[in-house]
Amino acid sequence: MAGTTLTTRRKAPLRTPTDLGANATADISAALTGVLADMFALYLKTKNFHWHLSGPHFRDYHLMLDEQGDQIFATTDALAERARKVGGTTLRSIGHIARLQRLADNDADYVTPEDMLAELAEDNRRVIGFLRAAHVVCEDHNDVASTSLIEVWIDEAERRAWFLFECTRAAD
């Protein structure tokens, strides 16, 4: 870096060296950032329902949603850092999340526990679809590290959707 001054380096754009091409960087970081926005939306909805839950199964559902919220939140840093590792950028604000998220918010004053669980099950299934689509993008660019992480997140989302579904099944 001979001849490069500190001022020049500070003004340089955020660019992480990678062996992936410019198209790969743009495609992968966009796919991961879209999933990241949805994960934040799902996290906040899960915590919203965790905080506003009531009824006879309160303790069980409250604890389950807390565990699920922790698991969802744990993906966010890895998603954002992966976008940066491949040379891209990622989310910068709540507004940025709102512009990219594909999951609907739920600002209702009251939602029944059954409706909460059903809505979260459906949102987790949608996230699985978003993750599968991001996996295809990463696979197309031979980004094995991202595909590997995404496979784990798909499994986790499938488990969350399964648990939520089972909690909403009517007794025979």
N, C-alpha and C positions, 0 to 999 in steps of 0.2 A: 504494500500500500504506500510505497514511496510516492511522495508528491501529493498525497491526499491529506487535506487538513481536517481537523476535528469539525470545523464548520461545514465542510463539504459532506462529511459523513452524516452529520446531524440532519442535513437537508435532503439526503438520499431517501427515496421512497422505501417503504417497508418491503424488503425483498430478501427472502431466505433462499440461499442456493439449494438447488435440487436437480436431480438427474431427470426429473419429469419435465416435459416440454411446457411451453407457455399455455398451450391449449389444455393440457392436462391440469395444470395449476388452476386455471380459471374454472374448468368444469368441476373438478373435485372440490375445490374450496366453496364454490356455489352450492353444490349438492350437500356438503357437510354443514354449511351455514344455514341452509333451509331446514335441515333436520334439527339443527341446534335451536332455531327459533321455535319449532314445534315442541321440542323437549322442554323449553322454558314455559311455553303455554300449557303443556300437559302437567308440568311440575306445579305451576301455580294453581291450576284447576284442582289437582289432587290435594294440595294443601288447603285450598278454599273449602273443599268438601270435608276434609279432615277436621277443619276448624268449626264447621257449621253442621256437623252431623248430629242427629238426635235419634232417640228410639230405643227399643229393647235390645238391639244388637250393638249399641253404641261402642262399648269397650272393644269388641272384636273388630268392628269396621274401622274404628278410630286408629287402633294399632296397625291394622293392615294398611290403611292409607298412609300412615306415617312411614312405614317401611317402604312402601312403593314410592312415596315422594323422595325419600333418601336415595333410593336406587336410581330414579330418574335424574335427580340433581347430580349424582355422581357421573353421569354421562356428559354433562355440559362442558366441563373443563377439558376432558379428553377430546371431544368434538372440536372445540375451538382451537386447542393446541394442535390437533391434527391438520386443520386448515392452514395454520401458520407454518407447520413443518413442511408442507408441500409447496410453500412459497406464496400462499394466498393471504387474505385478510378475513376477518370474521365480524361478528356482531359488535356494535359499538354502543348501543343504547336500548332502552325499553321501546322507544319509537321504531328503531330498526327491527326489533322483534315483531312489533305489531304490523309492520309493512310486509314481513316475510311469512308469518305464521299462517298455516293452513287449517289449524284446529280452531273451532269457534270457542270464544270465552263464554262463561256462564256467570252472569252478574245478578241472577235472580235472588230475591230476598229469601225465598225458601224453596228448597228442592227436597223431595222425599228421599230417604236413604236408598230405596230401590232404584229411583231414577238417577241418583248420583252414581251408583255402581254400574248401571246399564250404560250411562253416558261415558264413564271412564273406560269401560270395556270396549265400547265402540271407538273411542279416541285411541286406545292402545292398539286396536286392530288397524286403524288408519296409519298410526306411526309405523307399524310393521310394514305396511305398503311403502311408506316414504323411505324407510331404511332399505327395503329391497331395491327400490329405484336408485338410491345412492350407491348401493353395492354394485349395481350394473355399471354405473358411471366409473366407479373406482376400478372395477374389473377390466373395463374397456381400456383403461390407461395403465394396466398392470401395477396398480397400487395395492400390493398384497397386504401391507400393514393396515390400511384403512378397511379393506374387505374383511380382514380378520377381526378387527374391533367391531365392525358392523354385525358380523355373525353372532357375536356374544350379545349385542344389544337386541338383536331380533329374538334370540332365545329368552332374554329377560322380559321383553315386551309380551311375548307369547305366554309366558308364565303369569304375568300380571293380568292379561286378558282372561286367561283360564280361571284364575282365582276369582276375579270379579264376576265372570259368568256363573261360576258355581254358587256364588253367594246370592245370585238372583234367581236361581232355579226354584220352581215351586215344588213343595214336598209332594210325593206321590201318594 
